[in-house]
C-alpha cells in the first residue's frame, strides 16, 4: 500500500515538472516582427548546441521567408524553440 502511494506521488511530481506538449506552446507566425524577436532571444542564449541549432533554424526561416514559403518559414521559426519567451507581433507572451 505504501509503495502504491509513494509511486503515485512520485509520478504526479514528475508530471508536474514535465515540459508542456508542443501543441500547447504558442505557434509563431512568419513575420518580420517575430523574426526580430526570435533573433533577439537567440542572441541572449548561452553558447552551445542549443544556440547553434537555433541559429541554423533562424537562417532557414529567413531563407524560406525570402522565397515566400511561409509554411516552411513558420516551421523553422517554431523549431527555434523560443516561442514562449518572446513577444509575437507586438503581443505579450503567454
Protein Blocks (a to p, Z undefined) as FASTA:
>chain_A
ZZmmmmmmmmmmmmmmpccdfklpccddddfklmmmmmmmmmmpccdjklmmmmmmmmmm
mmmmmnopaklmmmmmmmnopmmmpceehiacZZ
